[in-house]
């Protein structure tokens, strides 16, 4: 038996045979062309883009008709293939380098994927699979290579592959393909989103599973733990068959939880929403019983195209989310660009230490970038006339930044009124608490805003002075660090004194073992990864506040990360064992 560990992106346990997909290999040579061939080659590549876009439209009709989320992902691919700036970039490469269409396409798209893959930001890095999919589709058109349709699989199996593109995932025949596992991928990749949308268990980032599994091997895919067991022994098989039966019972319990309120056993109501990065993920929040979106990361608007989004681009995206939420509240975080999230137009300063540089609200408030900031604020305010919207500013470190940002909002409001647009004049304004500075002056900041949202991902990074993308420092980067817990306690205490609402929206809120601690510290609002909403709600409904306060008191006395995490896990095991 061989065990591989990766990232679980869609839950479920599957026991089936392996269907191993060979990696599709295109060997594109640097083929020079004569000057008189150049314009014909440009026409050929333009036609290839058109044909590839039409192929994706057909796939959308075939596989996306019942799922708006999948349709939207197909639409992103169509948009990319129809992007005039990309087509011109490839055509320019043909003209300037006198190379064939295949080489120009591969060269340009590899440049784009290389830029994305070098980012330490998950969202940016996980767009690489989309670029890879688009590149291969164009090369198939240009080389007239047949496309293997995964919808043709007609035996029950678990698909094992180097990677699956979003369009391949959407085309899986779920009557036969019961799950999939890949070497590459990430939690927020479009492939992962499609897997969750169609409800197929999936694990990604296994690195070398295609080298270990063989066609026909018995596979156990554990989409809860992120584990794939290859050629399991009889004892393990029997154990997982029993576990699978238990899991079905838990899944049924979680499904029932979706429609129940997030309320403790002693009657304390908790607000439980979801975090999203793409508009279609709002569907998951609604279907999982979320009360709204507590964090809408808007960076995708800046990262998906070669040009900055217009006011109308922003407005359309926000209206899309409002429509999907069906009246539930929406917290929109203004652009958090910089550091590892660079806009695709490439107009960003090169800095020695970008994580500590011109990023997030600092970037927005510079004179040069105020027009970009105002464009987004105009769209948010216009959308506020159509739904329950709040504005949230990221990476606040000083009172001056908050006052400056609020002044810009008021100025934009005046412009909208002059232009005849409706908006919510009393729109709530909040800030992210994600630095030690903002946590330590939270008493001052609470007087300036309507709500706080504690972003634990960056708060951990800045408090521990640790690069959260550095795997060698993973033990330092942990929400169980005593320093982080003390800062959260301080923020909640100061917010409560001022009557300012406070929510926790980082990954910490999505981890069940930290729920009793956060409730015990006084947190009454959570915004979590959308698929985790039922699980977190189940935990909340099993707890009472006095127990949580005792958990927080004891955890606050512990001196090390490991002792905190062990204590919290042991505590949760005794209260809600089924979520372990």
N, C-alpha and C positions, 0 to 999 in steps of 0.2 A: 504494500500500500504506500502511495506517495501523497503527501499533503501539500497543497499550494494555498497561500494566503493572498488575498487582494482586497479590493474595495467593494463592499456590497452596495449596489445601486438600485436594486429592486428586490423586495423580500420574497421568500418562499424556499421550500426544500424540494428538490427533485432528485429522483434516482432513475437513471436511464443510461442508454448506450451513447458513446461518444460519436459525433459526426465531425470529423476533423477537416476544416477547410484550409486548403493550401493558400498561402499568400499570393496575391496576384502581382506578378513581377513584370514591369515594363522596362526594358533596357533601351533607353533613348540615347542615341549617339549624337554627337555634335556634328550634324550634317550641314555643310555649307551649301548655299544655293547661288546661282548666277544672278546678276543684277536684273536681267530681264524676267526672272522668275518671281521677283519679290512681290509685286502687286497681286499676282495670281495666288501666291502663298497667303497674303493678307486676306484675300477674299475667302480662301479655304478655311482659315481660322475663324473668320467672322461667321461663316456658315456653320462651323462646328459648334460655336457658342449657341447659335440659334437652335440647332438640332438637339443639343444637350439640354437646353432649357425646356424644349418641347417634351423630351423624354421625362423630365421631372414633373411637368404638368400632368402627363398621363399617369405617372405613378401616384400623384396626389389624388387624382380622380379615382384610381383603383383602390388605394389603401388608406387614404385620408378622409374618405367621405363621412365616416362616423366619429371622427375625433378631430376637433378643431386644433388641438395642440400639435398633432402630427401635420395637419394642413399648414400650420404656421411655419413649421420647420422646413417643409418642402418649399414654402414661399420664400424663406431665406435663401435657399439654394437657387431658386429661379431668379431672385433678385441679384444674387452674385453673378450668375451666368448672363444676366441682362445688363450688368453694370458697364456702362460705356467707358468709364475711366479704366476699368480692368482690361477691356477689349483693346482700348487704345494703347495701354501699356504693353500688352503682348504684341500688338502690331508694330509698335515702335521698336521692340526688341528684334523683330524679324527684319525691319528696315535697316536698323543701325548695325546689327551683327551679321546680316545676310545668312540667317539660319532658317531651317525648316520649321513649320508650325509646331510639330511635336516637341522639338527642343525648346522653342520659345515658351510654349505653354508650361512645360515641366519646369523650366528654369525660373520663370516668374512666380509660379505658384509655390515652388520650393523656397523661394526668397520670403514669400509671405508666411508660409508655415514655419520657417526658421525663426522669423521675428517673433511669432506667437509662442513657439515652443520654448524660447529662451526666457519667457516671462516667468516670474515666481507666483503669479496670480493664477489660481485654478481656472477661473472663468475664461481668461484670455488663452491659457495653454490648451484648454479643452476644446477650443474652436479648431484646433489642428485637424481633427478627424473630419470636419466639414470640408476643409480645404483639400485634404487627401481624397475625399469622395469626389469632389468637383474635378480635381486633376485627373483622376482615373476615368471619370465619365467622359471628359473631353478627349483623352488619349484613346479610349475605345472608339469614339466616333471617328477620330482622325485615322486610326489604324484599321478600322472596320473589324475590330475584334468582337466576338460574341460575348454577351453578358450572361453570367451564370445567375439564374433566377432562384433565390433561396425559397421562393414560394413553391418551387417544384419538389421540395423534400417531402417524401410520402411515407416515412417510417418514424416512429417515436424516437426522439434523441435529444441530447444536449449538444448544441453547436459549440465547438471549440475553435477559435480563430485568433489570428494576430490582432485583428481589429474588425469591427463591423461598422460600416457607415450608418448614419441615421436612416438613409433610404433603404439600405439592406435590412436593417432592424424592423422597419415598418412593414416590409414585405414578407416577413417570416410567416409561415403557415402554422398558426398556433394549435391546430389540431394535431400536429406532429412534433413541432419544435417546442419543447417544454421549458427550455432555459438556455442561456448562453454564457460563456466565459471567454474573456479575451486577455491577451498580453497587455494591450494598451487601454487608454481611456481614463475617465475621471468621473467624479460624482455629479458634476454639473454639465457634462458633455451632452450634446443633442442626442447621442445614442442612448445615454442613461435616461434622459427625459422621455424618449420614445418608449423605452423598456417599461418605465413606470406607467406611462399612459396606456399601454396595451396590456399591462399586468403580467409580464413574463419575468420570472426570477432571473437575475443577472448579476455577475461579478466581473469587475474590470481591474486593470492594473496588476495582473498576475505575472507579468514580465516574461516568463518563459514556459507557460503551460503548453504551448504547441510543441515544445521539444520533449515534453514528458508524456503527454497523452497520445494514444494511437487510435485509429479508427476502430470502432467496435468495443473499446474498453468500457467497463462499467464505471459510471461516474456518479458521485454524490455531490450535488451542488447545494451548498448551504448559503442562501441569499440573506440570511440574518447575520451570520458571523463573517461572511466574506471568505469562506473556505471551500475549496474543491478537493475532494478525496478521489484519487485515481486508483482503480483496481482495489477497492476496499476488501478487507477480509470479512468472513461470514458474520463474525461477532459485531463488527462495526455496522454492517448492513442491517442486521436485526435491530441494533440500537437506534439507527436512524429511521427505520420503519416505524418504530414505536414513537420516536420523537416527532416524526412527521404527523402522526395521528394527533399528538398533543398540540402541535403547532396549528393544525387546522382548527382546533378548539379555541386557541388563543386568537387566531385571526378572526374567527366568528365573534369573539368577545370584543375585539378591537373595532370590528365593523359596527357592532351595536353601540359602542362608545361614541362613534362619530356624531350621533344625533342627541347625545346627552350633554348637559352643561358641564363646564369645567368648574367643579365645586367640591370643596373638601367635605369630609364626613361631618364636620361641625358647622357646615353651612356658609363657609367663606367663599365668595365667588371670585374666580380668577379669570382674567382676560387672556385668551389663548389664540394667537394668530399665527400666520406663516410668513416666512421670508421667501421672496421671489427675485429672480434675475431676468426672466423673460415673461411677457404678458400671458402666454398660455399656461404658465405655472399657477396662475390665479385659479384655474379650474381645479387643480389638485387641492388648493387651500379650501375651496368651497366644498368639494366632494368629501374631504376628510373631516369636515365639521369645524373648520377654523372660523373665528369670528371676524376675520378680516386679514389684511396684510399689514404687518407691523414694520416691515422693512422691504421697500422696493428699491433694489439696486439698479440705477438707471444707466450704468456704464455701457451696457450692450448697444445703446443707441450711438455711442461714440466709437465703438470698437468694431462694428460690423461692416462699416462702409469706408470708402476712401475719402469721404468728405464729412464735415461736421453736420449734425442733424439740424434741420430747420425748425422753426417754431411749430410748424404744422406737423412735422415728423414726431416731435415730442407730444403734441396735443393728441394726435391719433393714437399713439401708444398708450397714453394715460386713459383715454376714453375706452380703449379696448379692455384695459384692466378693470375699469369701473363697471363696464358691461358684464364682464365675467364674474365679478364679485356680487352682483345683484343687490346692491345697496349696503354691502358691508364696508367698513371704513378702510381707508388706504393711506399709509404713511409713505410719502415719496422722499427718498434721500437725494439731495442734489448731487451733482456729479462729483465722484470721488476719484478723479484722475490724478496721474502722477505716480511716482515710485515704480510699481510693476504693472500699472494699467495705463498704457500709452495710447493716445488716440491714433487712429489709422492714417490721419493726414500727415503724421510725422513731425508736426510743428510743436515740439516740446523741448524745453531746455535740457541739455546734457549736464548732469550734476555728479559730483564726486560721491555724495551720499543721498540718493533720491528719496529714501524712506524718511529722511529728516529734512527734506528740501521743499521745493515749491510744489505742493500737492494739495488735493482736496480743497477745503475752503480757502486756503492760502492762494492757491492758483486762481480761484474764482474772483477773489477780491483785488487782484492786481489791476491797475488801470487798463493794461493791454487786454485782459481777459474778461473784464466786466461785461462787454457785449454778449459773450457766450453765456455767462451767468444770467444776464437779464433775459436772454432768449428762453432759457429753460424756465425761469420764474414766470414769465408771461404765460407759457403753456400750462404750467401747474395751476396758476391762478385762474386761467380761463376754464380749465377742467374742473376746478372747485365749484363752478356753477352747476355742474352735472352730477356731482357725487360728494360723499363725505371724505374730504382729503385733508391731510396735514402735511406741512413742510418740515423736513429735518436736515440740518446742516452737519456734515461730517468733520471729524478731526478738529474740533474746537479746543483751543488751549488757553484762550484769554477772554476776558469780558469784552475787550475792545472788538474782537472778531465778531462776537454775537451782535453787538450794537451796530457795527458796520453792515453786517448781512441784513439785519432787520431794516436798516435805513434804505438799503437797496430794494427790499420788498415793498416798502411804503412808496418809494419812487416809482416802481413798476406799476403799483396799484393806480397811482395818479395818471400814468400814461394810458393804462387800459380804460380808465374812466373817460379820458379825453377821446379815446378811439371808439367808445361806445360798446365795449365788451362788459358782460356781466362777470362777476366773481364773488367769492365769499369774503366779504370785508373783514369778518371775524375769524378768518382761518387760523387754526392753531399752529404755532411754530415751536419746534423742539430742536434739540441738539444731541449728537452722539457723544457719550462720555467714553473715550477710548484712549486717553492718555493719563498718566499720573497727575499732570498739571490740572486737567479739568476735574479729576476726582477730588483733588485736594482743595480746589476753590469752588466745589459744587454748591456750597452755601451761597456764594455770590452769584453764580450762574443761575441758580434756581429762581432768583428774583427777576431774571431777564426773559425766561421762556415758560411755555405752558407744560412742557414735558421733557424728560430725559429718556434716552435709550442707551443702555450700557452695551457697547460693542466689545464683547470680551476677547474677540480674536486679536484686535490691535492692542487692547489694554494689556493682555498678557505679553505681547511682543515688546511694547515700550516699557512696561514695568520690569521685566526680566532682562531687558537689553538683549533680546534674542531674535535672530532671524527666523521667522516662523516657517520659512521654506527650506531651512537647513536641516536635513535629516539627522545630522550628527548631533544636533542640539535638541532633539525631540523630547528628551526627558526634562529639559528645562521648560519647554513650551507646553504648559499644562494648566488648565483652570483650577487644578487642585493646589496650586502654589499659595501658601499662607498670605503672602503679600497681596495677591490679587483679591483674595477673599476679604481682607481687611479694607481694601480700597472700595470694594462693592458695598460693604457694610457702611462705610462713611458716606458714600453717595446716597444710599437709600435713606439713611438717617437725616441727612440735610434736605433731601427732597421732601420727606414727610413733614419736617418742621415748616417748610415753606408752602406746603400744600401743592407741590408740583408732582405730577404723575411720573412714574418711573417704570420702564420696561427693560427686560434683558433680551437682547436679540442676537447675541453671538452663539457660536456652536455650543457653548456651555449650557445654554437653555435647552438644547436638543438632546442632552445626555441625561437619561433618567435618574442616575445616581445623584445628580446635582439639584434635582427639583426640591427635595426636602430642605436642603441647605438654603436655597434661594428663598423659598417660602418662609423659612425660619428667620431669615435676615429682613423680611418685610416686603419682598417683591410680590406684587399681585398682578403682574402683567408679563406674559412671555410671548416672544415671537420666535418660532422655531422652524427648522427645515420642514417644508410642507408635508412630506410623507410621514414625519414623526408625530404629527399632531395627535392621532388617536392614542399612541403609546404614552405620550406625555400627559394626555388627558386622563388616561387610565391610572397613572401614578398619582396625579392630583386628587382624583376621586377616592383613592385609598388612604389618604393622609388626613391628619387633623393638625391644626396650627400649634397647639401646645407641644406635640411630639416634634414638629419641625423646628420650633424654637429651641428645644433641648438639643436637637441635632446640630443646629447652628452654634449653640453655646459650646458644645463639646468639640466640634470641628475647629472652632476658633482658638482652642487651647492647644491644638496639635502643631508641631513644629516643622514637619516635613511634608512634601508633596505626596510621597508614598503613603504615609500614615493617614493623611486626609482621605485619599482615594480609597484605600482599603476599608477605612471606617465607613465611608459613605456607601460603598458597594455592599458591605456586610449588613448595614442598616436596611438598605433597599431590599436585599434578598429576604430579610425577615418580614417585610411588609408586602411586597409585590413580587414574589419569586418568578412569576411567569414572564416578566420583561427582561430577565437576565439573559 
